[in-house]
Amino acid sequence: MNSSETLDFAREAVWLVLQMSGPIMLVGLSVGLVIALLQALTQVQEMTLVFVPKIVAIFLALLLFMPLMGSLLGGFMLRIVDRVASL
């Protein structure tokens, strides 16, 4: 295995991390923005109000996106095993 194959593995791994964490991060971001807007409009400045809805939304997003994340990770593993087996 040469350095270009190693860089390809690393590039694919970084892309996989972005694909798997992107939807969850977007859900957390959007819920945080909605809560912050609600707090700004109502002038309720309770810091703990942000955490519970965000945790619940991220947990539900994890449950929703778990099959996608599993298939992405499984496909990546199969590609790596194929490359290692062809050496």
PyMOL commands that set and color helices and strands:
alter all, ss='L'
color gray80, all
select helices_A, chain A and resi 3-42+47-49+51-85
alter helices_A, ss='H'
color red, helices_A
deselect
rebuild
show_as cartoon
